[in-house]
Amino acid sequence: MRAAIEERGDGPAVRATVIEEMTARLGPGPVTAPMAAYVFRAAA
């Protein structure tokens, strides 16, 4: 998604909109959320 937004050239406007919406929904300040990652390594 980031590449498509940057390609259009409206990254700062999109970023401002996302910040505004997240602040409205989650309040000001840092947001924390649990995350998980699965890392696989294969060798032949």
PQR file with spaces between the fields and no chain letter, atoms N, CA, C, O and H, PARSE charges and radii, in Angstrom:
ATOM       1  N    MET     1       0.804   -1.180    0.000 -0.4000 1.5000
ATOM       2  CA   MET     1       0.000    0.000    0.000 -0.0000 2.0000
ATOM       3  C    MET     1       0.855    1.255    0.000  0.5500 1.7000
ATOM       4  O    MET     1       0.554    2.245   -0.666 -0.5500 1.4000
ATOM       5  N    ARG     2       1.917    1.179    0.760 -0.4000 1.5000
ATOM       6  CA   ARG     2       2.761    2.369    0.866 -0.0000 2.0000
ATOM       7  C    ARG     2       3.277    2.800   -0.499  0.5500 1.7000
ATOM       8  O    ARG     2       3.290    3.989   -0.815 -0.5500 1.4000
ATOM       9  H    ARG     2       2.162    0.374    1.301  0.4000 1.0000
ATOM      10  N    ALA     3       3.701    1.835   -1.306 -0.4000 1.5000
ATOM      11  CA   ALA     3       4.227    2.176   -2.627 -0.0000 2.0000
ATOM      12  C    ALA     3       3.159    2.845   -3.488  0.5500 1.7000
ATOM      13  O    ALA     3       3.458    3.797   -4.209 -0.5500 1.4000
ATOM      14  H    ALA     3       3.690    0.869   -1.049  0.4000 1.0000
ATOM      15  N    ALA     4       1.931    2.366   -3.424 -0.4000 1.5000
ATOM      16  CA   ALA     4       0.852    2.967   -4.210 -0.0000 2.0000
ATOM      17  C    ALA     4       0.559    4.383   -3.749  0.5500 1.7000
ATOM      18  O    ALA     4       0.322    5.268   -4.571 -0.5500 1.4000
ATOM      19  H    ALA     4       1.688    1.593   -2.838  0.4000 1.0000
ATOM      20  N    ILE     5       0.572    4.605   -2.443 -0.4000 1.5000
ATOM      21  CA   ILE     5       0.322    5.950   -1.910 -0.0000 2.0000
ATOM      22  C    ILE     5       1.446    6.887   -2.320  0.5500 1.7000
ATOM      23  O    ILE     5       1.191    8.016   -2.738 -0.5500 1.4000
ATOM      24  H    ILE     5       0.764    3.886   -1.775  0.4000 1.0000
ATOM      25  N    GLU     6       2.689    6.429   -2.205 -0.4000 1.5000
ATOM      26  CA   GLU     6       3.817    7.270   -2.585 -0.0000 2.0000
ATOM      27  C    GLU     6       3.812    7.561   -4.081  0.5500 1.7000
ATOM      28  O    GLU     6       4.184    8.655   -4.506 -0.5500 1.4000
ATOM      29  H    GLU     6       2.897    5.511   -1.866  0.4000 1.0000
ATOM      30  N    GLU     7       3.392    6.584   -4.874 -0.4000 1.5000
ATOM      31  CA   GLU     7       3.332    6.772   -6.315 -0.0000 2.0000
ATOM      32  C    GLU     7       2.341    7.879   -6.689  0.5500 1.7000
ATOM      33  O    GLU     7       2.578    8.643   -7.624 -0.5500 1.4000
ATOM      34  H    GLU     7       3.090    5.696   -4.529  0.4000 1.0000
ATOM      35  N    ARG     8       1.250    7.956   -5.963 -0.4000 1.5000
ATOM      36  CA   ARG     8       0.244    8.992   -6.225 -0.0000 2.0000
ATOM      37  C    ARG     8       0.707   10.357   -5.747  0.5500 1.7000
ATOM      38  O    ARG     8       0.205   11.380   -6.213 -0.5500 1.4000
ATOM      39  H    ARG     8       1.057    7.335   -5.203  0.4000 1.0000
ATOM      40  N    GLY     9       1.661   10.384   -4.820 -0.4000 1.5000
ATOM      41  CA   GLY     9       2.207   11.648   -4.355 -0.0000 2.0000
ATOM      42  C    GLY     9       1.411   12.330   -3.256  0.5500 1.7000
ATOM      43  O    GLY     9       1.655   13.497   -2.948 -0.5500 1.4000
ATOM      44  H    GLY     9       2.069    9.553   -4.441  0.4000 1.0000
ATOM      45  N    ASP    10       0.455   11.611   -2.655 -0.4000 1.5000
ATOM      46  CA   ASP    10      -0.329   12.246   -1.595 -0.0000 2.0000
ATOM      47  C    ASP    10      -0.063   11.623   -0.228  0.5500 1.7000
ATOM      48  O    ASP    10      -0.952   11.565    0.621 -0.5500 1.4000
ATOM      49  H    ASP    10       0.257   10.664   -2.905  0.4000 1.0000
ATOM      50  N    GLY    11       1.152   11.166   -0.027 -0.4000 1.5000
ATOM      51  CA   GLY    11       1.539   10.548    1.231 -0.0000 2.0000
ATOM      52  C    GLY    11       1.278   11.408    2.458  0.5500 1.7000
ATOM      53  O    GLY    11       0.689   10.918    3.422 -0.5500 1.4000
ATOM      54  H    GLY    11       1.875   11.213   -0.717  0.4000 1.0000
ATOM      55  N    PRO    12       1.697   12.678    2.461 -0.5600 1.5000
ATOM      56  CA   PRO    12       1.456   13.508    3.647  0.2800 2.0000
ATOM      57  C    PRO    12      -0.031   13.667    3.978  0.5500 1.7000
ATOM      58  O    PRO    12      -0.403   13.663    5.151 -0.5500 1.4000
ATOM      59  N    ALA    13      -0.873   13.804    2.970 -0.4000 1.5000
ATOM      60  CA   ALA    13      -2.312   13.949    3.216 -0.0000 2.0000
ATOM      61  C    ALA    13      -2.898   12.664    3.772  0.5500 1.7000
ATOM      62  O    ALA    13      -3.725   12.698    4.683 -0.5500 1.4000
ATOM      63  H    ALA    13      -0.570   13.807    2.017  0.4000 1.0000
ATOM      64  N    VAL    14      -2.472   11.531    3.228 -0.4000 1.5000
ATOM      65  CA   VAL    14      -2.956   10.239    3.722 -0.0000 2.0000
ATOM      66  C    VAL    14      -2.506   10.040    5.155  0.5500 1.7000
ATOM      67  O    VAL    14      -3.292    9.611    6.000 -0.5500 1.4000
ATOM      68  H    VAL    14      -1.799   11.503    2.488  0.4000 1.0000
ATOM      69  N    ARG    15      -1.258   10.346    5.436 -0.4000 1.5000
ATOM      70  CA   ARG    15      -0.723   10.197    6.796 -0.0000 2.0000
ATOM      71  C    ARG    15      -1.515   11.053    7.787  0.5500 1.7000
ATOM      72  O    ARG    15      -1.864   10.587    8.872 -0.5500 1.4000
ATOM      73  H    ARG    15      -0.620   10.695    4.750  0.4000 1.0000
ATOM      74  N    ALA    16      -1.793   12.290    7.417 -0.4000 1.5000
ATOM      75  CA   ALA    16      -2.544   13.190    8.299 -0.0000 2.0000
ATOM      76  C    ALA    16      -3.948   12.646    8.561  0.5500 1.7000
ATOM      77  O    ALA    16      -4.444   12.726    9.685 -0.5500 1.4000
ATOM      78  H    ALA    16      -1.509   12.668    6.536  0.4000 1.0000
ATOM      79  N    THR    17      -4.585   12.098    7.541 -0.4000 1.5000
ATOM      80  CA   THR    17      -5.929   11.535    7.696 -0.0000 2.0000
ATOM      81  C    THR    17      -5.911   10.326    8.615  0.5500 1.7000
ATOM      82  O    THR    17      -6.787   10.181    9.468 -0.5500 1.4000
ATOM      83  H    THR    17      -4.182   12.033    6.628  0.4000 1.0000
ATOM      84  N    VAL    18      -4.916    9.454    8.448 -0.4000 1.5000
ATOM      85  CA   VAL    18      -4.804    8.268    9.300 -0.0000 2.0000
ATOM      86  C    VAL    18      -4.567    8.679   10.751  0.5500 1.7000
ATOM      87  O    VAL    18      -5.191    8.127   11.656 -0.5500 1.4000
ATOM      88  H    VAL    18      -4.204    9.572    7.756  0.4000 1.0000
ATOM      89  N    ILE    19      -3.681    9.633   10.980 -0.4000 1.5000
ATOM      90  CA   ILE    19      -3.405   10.110   12.341 -0.0000 2.0000
ATOM      91  C    ILE    19      -4.666   10.684   12.970  0.5500 1.7000
ATOM      92  O    ILE    19      -4.965   10.404   14.130 -0.5500 1.4000
ATOM      93  H    ILE    19      -3.174   10.082   10.244  0.4000 1.0000
ATOM      94  N    GLU    20      -5.401   11.479   12.214 -0.4000 1.5000
ATOM      95  CA   GLU    20      -6.631   12.087   12.721 -0.0000 2.0000
ATOM      96  C    GLU    20      -7.659   11.021   13.098  0.5500 1.7000
ATOM      97  O    GLU    20      -8.280   11.100   14.158 -0.5500 1.4000
ATOM      98  H    GLU    20      -5.158   11.706   11.271  0.4000 1.0000
ATOM      99  N    GLU    21      -7.836   10.034   12.238 -0.4000 1.5000
ATOM     100  CA   GLU    21      -8.820    8.986   12.491 -0.0000 2.0000
ATOM     101  C    GLU    21      -8.418    8.107   13.674  0.5500 1.7000
ATOM     102  O    GLU    21      -9.252    7.765   14.511 -0.5500 1.4000
ATOM     103  H    GLU    21      -7.331    9.970   11.377  0.4000 1.0000
ATOM     104  N    MET    22      -7.142    7.746   13.739 -0.4000 1.5000
ATOM     105  CA   MET    22      -6.687    6.916   14.865 -0.0000 2.0000
ATOM     106  C    MET    22      -6.817    7.660   16.185  0.5500 1.7000
ATOM     107  O    MET    22      -7.207    7.070   17.192 -0.5500 1.4000
ATOM     108  H    MET    22      -6.464    8.024   13.059  0.4000 1.0000
ATOM     109  N    THR    23      -6.495    8.951   16.191 -0.4000 1.5000
ATOM     110  CA   THR    23      -6.625    9.745   17.409 -0.0000 2.0000
ATOM     111  C    THR    23      -8.086    9.840   17.831  0.5500 1.7000
ATOM     112  O    THR    23      -8.394    9.763   19.020 -0.5500 1.4000
ATOM     113  H    THR    23      -6.178    9.430   15.372  0.4000 1.0000
ATOM     114  N    ALA    24      -8.982   10.004   16.873 -0.4000 1.5000
ATOM     115  CA   ALA    24     -10.407   10.082   17.191 -0.0000 2.0000
ATOM     116  C    ALA    24     -10.911    8.766   17.789  0.5500 1.7000
ATOM     117  O    ALA    24     -11.730    8.771   18.708 -0.5500 1.4000
ATOM     118  H    ALA    24      -8.732   10.066   15.907  0.4000 1.0000
ATOM     119  N    ARG    25     -10.424    7.652   17.268 -0.4000 1.5000
ATOM     120  CA   ARG    25     -10.901    6.341   17.731 -0.0000 2.0000
ATOM     121  C    ARG    25     -10.187    5.842   18.982  0.5500 1.7000
ATOM     122  O    ARG    25     -10.799    5.213   19.846 -0.5500 1.4000
ATOM     123  H    ARG    25      -9.759    7.649   16.521  0.4000 1.0000
ATOM     124  N    LEU    26      -8.875    6.129   19.075 -0.4000 1.5000
ATOM     125  CA   LEU    26      -8.068    5.525   20.137 -0.0000 2.0000
ATOM     126  C    LEU    26      -7.571    6.514   21.182  0.5500 1.7000
ATOM     127  O    LEU    26      -7.010    6.108   22.199 -0.5500 1.4000
ATOM     128  H    LEU    26      -8.378    6.640   18.373  0.4000 1.0000
ATOM     129  N    GLY    27      -7.770    7.806   20.943 -0.4000 1.5000
ATOM     130  CA   GLY    27      -7.288    8.812   21.871 -0.0000 2.0000
ATOM     131  C    GLY    27      -5.848    9.195   21.580  0.5500 1.7000
ATOM     132  O    GLY    27      -5.162    8.535   20.800 -0.5500 1.4000
ATOM     133  H    GLY    27      -8.226    8.136   20.116  0.4000 1.0000
ATOM     134  N    PRO    28      -5.396   10.270   22.217 -0.5600 1.5000
ATOM     135  CA   PRO    28      -4.025   10.715   21.988  0.2800 2.0000
ATOM     136  C    PRO    28      -3.020    9.813   22.702  0.5500 1.7000
ATOM     137  O    PRO    28      -3.373    9.082   23.627 -0.5500 1.4000
ATOM     138  N    GLY    29      -1.804    9.873   22.273 -0.4000 1.5000
ATOM     139  CA   GLY    29      -0.754    9.118   22.941 -0.0000 2.0000
ATOM     140  C    GLY    29      -0.408    7.852   22.190  0.5500 1.7000
ATOM     141  O    GLY    29      -0.986    7.557   21.144 -0.5500 1.4000
ATOM     142  H    GLY    29      -1.518   10.467   21.521  0.4000 1.0000
ATOM     143  N    PRO    30       0.535    7.110   22.728 -0.5600 1.5000
ATOM     144  CA   PRO    30       0.983    5.896   22.054  0.2800 2.0000
ATOM     145  C    PRO    30      -0.104    4.816   22.039  0.5500 1.7000
ATOM     146  O    PRO    30      -0.940    4.736   22.939 -0.5500 1.4000
ATOM     147  N    VAL    31      -0.065    4.004   21.009 -0.4000 1.5000
ATOM     148  CA   VAL    31      -0.983    2.877   20.866 -0.0000 2.0000
ATOM     149  C    VAL    31      -0.135    1.606   20.874  0.5500 1.7000
ATOM     150  O    VAL    31       0.851    1.500   20.145 -0.5500 1.4000
ATOM     151  H    VAL    31       0.614    4.069   20.278  0.4000 1.0000
ATOM     152  N    THR    32      -0.525    0.662   21.692 -0.4000 1.5000
ATOM     153  CA   THR    32       0.184   -0.611   21.712 -0.0000 2.0000
ATOM     154  C    THR    32      -0.770   -1.719   21.311  0.5500 1.7000
ATOM     155  O    THR    32      -1.967   -1.658   21.589 -0.5500 1.4000
ATOM     156  H    THR    32      -1.326    0.748   22.285  0.4000 1.0000
ATOM     157  N    ALA    33      -0.233   -2.719   20.663 -0.4000 1.5000
ATOM     158  CA   ALA    33      -1.039   -3.860   20.240 -0.0000 2.0000
ATOM     159  C    ALA    33      -0.125   -5.076   20.164  0.5500 1.7000
ATOM     160  O    ALA    33       1.036   -4.958   19.770 -0.5500 1.4000
ATOM     161  H    ALA    33       0.740   -2.769   20.437  0.4000 1.0000
ATOM     162  N    PRO    34      -0.639   -6.234   20.535 -0.5600 1.5000
ATOM     163  CA   PRO    34       0.180   -7.435   20.421  0.2800 2.0000
ATOM     164  C    PRO    34       0.423   -7.773   18.951  0.5500 1.7000
ATOM     165  O    PRO    34      -0.430   -7.555   18.090 -0.5500 1.4000
ATOM     166  N    MET    35       1.586   -8.299   18.700 -0.4000 1.5000
ATOM     167  CA   MET    35       1.931   -8.686   17.335 -0.0000 2.0000
ATOM     168  C    MET    35       2.603  -10.050   17.379  0.5500 1.7000
ATOM     169  O    MET    35       3.187  -10.439   18.390 -0.5500 1.4000
ATOM     170  H    MET    35       2.278   -8.477   19.399  0.4000 1.0000
ATOM     171  N    ALA    36       2.512  -10.755   16.287 -0.4000 1.5000
ATOM     172  CA   ALA    36       3.179  -12.049   16.172 -0.0000 2.0000
ATOM     173  C    ALA    36       3.851  -12.127   14.807  0.5500 1.7000
ATOM     174  O    ALA    36       3.371  -11.551   13.831 -0.5500 1.4000
ATOM     175  H    ALA    36       2.038  -10.438   15.465  0.4000 1.0000
ATOM     176  N    ALA    37       4.930  -12.823   14.757 -0.4000 1.5000
ATOM     177  CA   ALA    37       5.616  -13.029   13.486 -0.0000 2.0000
ATOM     178  C    ALA    37       6.066  -14.485   13.417  0.5500 1.7000
ATOM     179  O    ALA    37       6.545  -15.052   14.400 -0.5500 1.4000
ATOM     180  H    ALA    37       5.320  -13.291   15.550  0.4000 1.0000
ATOM     181  N    TYR    38       5.906  -15.062   12.264 -0.4000 1.5000
ATOM     182  CA   TYR    38       6.367  -16.420   12.027 -0.0000 2.0000
ATOM     183  C    TYR    38       7.492  -16.344   11.022  0.5500 1.7000
ATOM     184  O    TYR    38       7.301  -15.870    9.902 -0.5500 1.4000
ATOM     185  H    TYR    38       5.517  -14.602   11.466  0.4000 1.0000
ATOM     186  N    VAL    39       8.653  -16.805   11.411 -0.4000 1.5000
ATOM     187  CA   VAL    39       9.823  -16.748   10.562 -0.0000 2.0000
ATOM     188  C    VAL    39      10.237  -18.166   10.215  0.5500 1.7000
ATOM     189  O    VAL    39      10.446  -19.000   11.096 -0.5500 1.4000
ATOM     190  H    VAL    39       8.809  -17.191   12.320  0.4000 1.0000
ATOM     191  N    PHE    40      10.351  -18.426    8.936 -0.4000 1.5000
ATOM     192  CA   PHE    40      10.758  -19.745    8.468 -0.0000 2.0000
ATOM     193  C    PHE    40      12.070  -19.620    7.714  0.5500 1.7000
ATOM     194  O    PHE    40      12.322  -18.641    7.011 -0.5500 1.4000
ATOM     195  H    PHE    40      10.182  -17.748    8.220  0.4000 1.0000
ATOM     196  N    ARG    41      12.872  -20.614    7.879 -0.4000 1.5000
ATOM     197  CA   ARG    41      14.129  -20.653    7.164 -0.0000 2.0000
ATOM     198  C    ARG    41      14.279  -22.034    6.550  0.5500 1.7000
ATOM     199  O    ARG    41      14.082  -23.047    7.220 -0.5500 1.4000
ATOM     200  H    ARG    41      12.667  -21.409    8.450  0.4000 1.0000
ATOM     201  N    ALA    42      14.618  -22.066    5.307 -0.4000 1.5000
ATOM     202  CA   ALA    42      14.773  -23.349    4.628 -0.0000 2.0000
ATOM     203  C    ALA    42      16.140  -23.395    3.963  0.5500 1.7000
ATOM     204  O    ALA    42      16.644  -22.387    3.469 -0.5500 1.4000
ATOM     205  H    ALA    42      14.778  -21.242    4.763  0.4000 1.0000
ATOM     206  N    ALA    43      16.706  -24.540    3.960 -0.4000 1.5000
ATOM     207  CA   ALA    43      17.988  -24.737    3.304 -0.0000 2.0000
ATOM     208  C    ALA    43      17.926  -26.028    2.494  0.5500 1.7000
ATOM     209  O    ALA    43      17.303  -27.010    2.896 -0.5500 1.4000
ATOM     210  H    ALA    43      16.296  -25.360    4.361  0.4000 1.0000
ATOM     211  N    ALA    44      18.574  -25.995    1.371 -0.4000 1.5000
ATOM     212  CA   ALA    44      18.577  -27.180    0.508 -0.0000 2.0000
ATOM     213  C    ALA    44      19.889  -27.918    0.643  0.5500 1.7000
ATOM     214  O    ALA    44      20.088  -28.945   -0.005 -0.5500 1.4000
ATOM     215  H    ALA    44      19.080  -25.197    1.044  0.4000 1.0000
